[in-house]
Amino acid sequence: MKNDSRSRNEWEPQQGSKAVIYARVSSAAQVKKGDGLGSQETRCRQLAQNKGYEVVRVFRDEGASGGMIDRPGMQEMLKFLKAQKGSPYVILIDDISRLARGLEAHIQLRTLISGIGAKLASPSIEFGEDSDSMLVENLLASVSQHQRQKNAEQTKNRMKARVMNGYYAFNPPVGYKFAHVPGHSGKMMVVDDPVAGVVREALEGYASGRFETQNEVRLFLESSPHFPKNRNGTVHFQKVTNLLGKVLYAGYMNIPEWNLHLHPAKHEPLISFETYQAIQDRLQGNAKAPARKDLHDDFPLRSFVTCSGCDKPMTACWSSGRNAKYPYYLCSTKGCPDYRKSIRKETLEGDFKVLLTQLRPTPNLFYMASAMFKELWEDRNRLANDAAQAMKAQLPVLEQRMEKYLTRLVETDNQTAIQKYETEIARLEGEKIILREKIDKCGRPLEPFEDCFRTAMTFLANPCHYWSSDRLEDKRMVLRLVFAKKLAYHRKEGFRTAKNDELSLPFRYLKNLDAVKYEMARPAGIEPATLSLEG
């Protein structure tokens, strides 16, 4: 065995020797350039033709780092050569850097190649077994490693400089894409519609409470035809968590490894920083309810309606009959008098719709509420300038506090104190950003009065309209905007008339007004036909 091994290692390639070609590129972009896989193979075949070698196989690695040896193409080639017992091969490579771009990886591969009795050949370097040849080979491998490390260092420095200038230099998140923009060097992140609109709605919906849980955000994203999904047509929970945690959507960058926190970015934000902060507050435990995986379009009242017998949330399910399946709500609390006693879906949800209808205001009450809404809007506009001046006065105070913490941070060596000071500085920086956003928004409503007025009044006039929507998020929105508490349901008596403390503030106020006798003229400019009170 020892003699066989020595004879295999000492053989010299000659005309007729069998050969394999190994080609490697570290990125997909190199495939299209002059140093791509095709050009490497061509140079190797020319060498084989000149030497009289017979090329048997070609092995390729695309997007594989030269600093590693565990590459699919390389491992496949080594496995193939090991199987060719008694038949040594020549391995053709275009350049020493194609074998490896690290001295350690190069030495390991050379040892493996020598162990299976193969020889290296290249049009760029003459491989030999003598000490001088090995010295040159190792020097070239060291130079190749230096080039790889230098390229990585230069790339990192360029990326960091670009980030410092406000341009995000990594893969864009969902809702953005890279494009050339006049007035900006290179490519920068731009809004990618229509998926950006879906992301914005999801983020603002979670911040405002329209989506009570992360699962509701997930269901909303799955229902959108524009949002990208996995191969099963679903959105993973982790993708939702990542989406909600990205400060990039607020126009800032956090890159801890470069010690960058809330660094301003030049791309257009999808949400305000205040909205982002509201999302983080909810993620840290201020949400109204834990995420549920069983929310489904089939049962929009699941977890909202409680059993009158035990005051626990009802569950729901489909029950199989002889010829079909039937939907039911039921109580699953053991010990309850109504335990496992089912209620037909159409019965319970029909009673709920009747309850919603009872909450619709009378025409006179509706017009009175609309007049109050307009008066409140105008009053808020009058106070906007005063509020802006008061907030501007708070900025110097925050800056002074930050300066104090920065001074303490520089003077201390205590790691616990350093961490606390850094945390406090980051918190104050967030407060400054929110304060500046509020100052900019003072006196500038996000939407024109007519649009806000029409949306609000349409909902107040007839919440049943949104309840009739096919979208689960619209139904859940009705539950949160109309009711302040969960509603109890009795199997025989149905829903009780909603009490004041069970209603949200607007509907509670309208109900109280309805108990008072009044007479008021309808305000001009409001079209009853558009803001219909009819179902």
Secondary structure by P-SEA (a helix, b strand, c coil): caaaaaaaaaccccccccbbbbbbbcccccccccccaaaaaaaaaaaaaaabbbbcbbbbbccccccccccaaaaaaaaaaaacccbbbbbbbcccccccccaaaaaaaaaaaaaabbbbbbccccccccaaaaaaaaaaaaaaaaaaaaaaaaaaaaaaaaaaaccccccccccbbbbbbccccccccccccaaaaaaaaaaaaaaacccccaaaaaaaaaacccccccccccccaaaaaaaaaccccccbbbbcccccccccccccccccaaaaaaaaaaaaccccccccccccccccccccccccccccccccbbbbccccccccccccccccccccccccaaaaaaaaaaaaaaacccaaaaaaaaaaaaaaaaaaaaaaaaaaaaaaaaaaaaaaaaaaaaaaaaacccaaaaaaaaaaaaaaaaaaaaaaaaaaacccccccaaaaaaaaaaaaaccccccccccaaaaaaaaaacccbbbbbbccccccccccccccaaaaaaaaaaacccccccccccccccccccc
